[in-house]
């Protein structure tokens, strides 16, 4: 069986993982712009968190391209750790802001665009995450596998955000929004720890 490096060279030449990264970058760019704008307008920490996760997904896609073009185990290790650190950064921000909103009883507004973008992400992201994971496993590439975890995480965050926005819009449960953000923060810590553990 050819070594991993030969597989990487073949796939890069075919452009498959790079095209996948480009696809993820385009979708994440749209998600981030719509979600963060709608979240700021509606004062929704869950929606802003979902948008920031999309920013992290952009960063993760960039790391994948950087690592695939360079290769090498040391570079791959750094790439996986960088992806893990982005999860911890997101968790810290969301935990602080959601606790503040719960304590201060900050009430978010309803957001039609937020409901639409999170519902769309929930339809698209699971399939994209599975495709990335299969490619990463086929290549034996930890960076691609870590990036697939980020995409799967985006699917989970879209579900949590959609539930929080829905409860706030239809039932008037304002606390569902910061609660959803806390769920996203907990998931981010879990994903960050798994990225570092798999690296070891």
N, C-alpha and C positions, 0 to 999 in steps of 0.2 A: 504493500500500500504506500503511495507517495507520502512524503512528509507534509506536515501542516503548511510549511512555507510554500510548497508547490501548489497546494490547494488555494492558498491565499492569492498567489500570483495569478492563478487561472481565473478565480472569481473576480478579482480586481480588473483583470483584462476584459472580462465579460461585462463588467460594470454593474453586477447585480447588487452587492451590498451598498455601493455608492449611490445607485439609483434609489434604493430603499431609504437611505439616509436623506436623499434629496426630497423624496416624497414626504417623509416624516417632518422635514424642515418646513416645507410649504404648509402642511396642515397645522403644525405647531405655531407658525407665525400668525396664521389667521385666528386660531384659538386664543393665543396670547393677547392679540390686539382687541378682539371683541370682548373676551372675558374680563380683562383688566379694566377696560373702559366702562363696561356695563357694571362691574363690581364697584368701581369708584363712584359712579353716578348713583347706584342703589345703596351704597354703604354696606355692601355684602362682603364680609371677610372670607366666606367660603368661595365666592366667585372670584375674588382677587387671588385667593390661594390656588384655585384651579388655573387661573391665567399665569401665575408665577410658575406653576408646574410645567406649563407649556413653554415658558422661557427656559426652564431647566432642560426640557426635552430638546430645545434648539441647541443648548450647550452640549447635551449628550450626543446629539447627531454630529456636531462638530468634532467632538472627541473621537467618535467612531471613524470619521474620515481621516483625522490626523493619525490615529493609530494604524489604520489599514494601509495608509500610504508609507508609513515608516517601518512597521513590523518590529519584531524583536520582543522578547519576553519582558525585559525591563520596561519598555515603553508601554506594553500591554498592562503591566502591573500598575503603573502610574495612571493609566487611563481609567482602569476599574476603580481605583481609589478616588479619583476626581469625581466620578459619577456618584460614588457613595457619599462623598462630602456634600454634594448638592442636595441630597435627601435630608441630611442633618440641618443644613442651613434653612431649608424650607420648613422643617418641623419646628425649629426654634422661633421663626417669625410667626407662624400660624398659632402656635401655643400661646405666645405672648399677647397677640392681638385678639384672639378669640376669648381668652380669659378676661381681658380688659373689657370687651364688649358684653360679656355675661355679667360682670360686676357692675358696669355702668348702665346696664339695660339698654344698650344701643339697639335701636330697632331699624333693621334694613328695609328698604322699599322693595316692592315687587319688580321683577326684571324679566320682561318677555324675551329680549335678546339673550339673556343669561340662560333661560330655560331652553332656548333653541340650540345654542352652541354646545351646552352640556349633553343634550339629547343626541345631537349629531355625533359628538365625540364617543358617546357610549355605543353607538352603532358601528363606528369605524375602528376604534382603537383595539378591541380584543383580537380581531383578525390580523391587524398589523403586528401586534405583539407576538402572536403565534408564529407568523411568518419570519419575524426577526429571530425568534428563539430557535426555530428549526435551522435557519441558516447558520446561526452561531454554533449550534451543536454539530452540524455537518462539517464546519471548518475547525472545530475545537478552539474557537476564539472567545475568550472570556469577555472581551470588550463588547462584542455583539450581544452576548447573552445578558450582560449587565444593562445594555441599552434596551433590550427587549423587556427587562424588568421595569425600566423607566416608562416604557410605553404601556405595559400592563398596569403600572401604577396610575398612569393617566386615565385609564379606563375606570379604575376604582374611584379615583377622585371625581371623575365626571358623574358616577353613580351617586356618591355621597353628596356632591354639590346639588345635583338634580333633586334629590330627596329633600335636602334642606331648603332649597328655593321653592319646591312644591308645597311643603308644609307651611312655609311662610306666606305664599301666595294664596293658597286655597283654604287654609285653616287659621291663618293669622298667628302661627306659632313662631314668633320672632326669634326665640332661643334656638330653634332648629338650625339656623344659619351658623352661629358660632359653634354649636355642637357638631355640625358637619365638618367645620374647619378643624376641630379637635380630633375627629376621626381621621381626617387626612393627615394631620400631624403625627398621629400614632402609626399610621401606615408608612409614613415617610421614614420614621425611626427604624421600623422593622426592615424596610428595603435597604436603608443605609447600612444597617448591621449585617444583613445578608451579603451585601456587596463586599464588605471588608472580610467577612468570614470565608467567602468563596475565594477571595484573593489569597488568604492564608493557606 
